Amino acid sequence: MTHAYDKFFLPMVMKNLGFAVDFAVNACGVTADSFYDFFIASKVAKAIEEGSPVFVCGCSGTELALSVFEKVGFELMQETEKTFDRFDRSPEYWAGWILAYYQWETNLSFSKIRKYVSFSQIVNMYNPLHEAPQEKFLDIMNKIIKEKNLTKPTNLHNLRKASGLTQKELSQLAGVNLRTLQQYEIGSKDINKASGKTINSLALALHCNFYDVMELVLP
């Protein structure tokens, strides 16, 4: 899978988004869901998805939050930034931190993730998941998205079923990691952002066109 920015920068993005949410909620009095909506509407979320150096490695968490507020026209009380000082990690911080991880791992847009799971739901996962491995959160989010996607199977799912192959058999034929294949099939990873080699391998194994495997939106 092709990522917009190198994994080297992921811990920084996770920390900054965590602190941005913490600052917005606990210093500025904005609800977690409202800040997430601001984050998407401001297009700062899209800039991170696209690997913008400004938001991936060129600003702090507070600066990220302030940029979001500025772009959506939200006015803060004076001195808010100076009065906020936190050394512990709140549930809101963890939610922003783990959300950045999930977005990078799956390549789903923040807005698409929001379609399935609200930010307040992620905050409510703090106990007990904040002490669990990050992969545990990944699995739970994938399960939620899979359950909500049951009424609309992906093209990959339909093609595999039509071919009579199991997920394991297709994984072996195409040379694609089984877990990755499962995530593409349920839509928790965006197959449109997979490498051309991966999509071509799946198409060859399924005896179909390259574009049949993708999730293209026709005009």
Sequence and secondary structure as in RCSB ss.txt:
>XXXX:A:sequence
MTHAYDKFFLPMVMKNLGFAVDFAVNACGVTADSFYDFFIASKVAKAIEEGSPVFVCGCSGTELALSVFEKVGFE
LMQETEKTFDRFDRSPEYWAGWILAYYQWETNLSFSKIRKYVSFSQIVNMYNPLHEAPQEKFLDIMNKIIKEKNL
TKPTNLHNLRKASGLTQKELSQLAGVNLRTLQQYEIGSKDINKASGKTINSLALALHCNFYDVMELVLP
>XXXX:A:secstr
   SS GGGHHHHHHHHHHHHHHHHHTT   HHHHHHHHHHTTHHHHHHTT HHHHTSS HHHHHHHHHHHHT  
  TTHHHH    S  HHHHHHHHHHHHHHHH   HHHHHHHS HHHHHTTHHHHTTS HHHHHHHHHHHHHHHTT
TS  HHHHHHHHHT  HHHHHHHHT  HHHHHHHHHTSS GGGS HHHHHHHHHHHTS GGGSS     
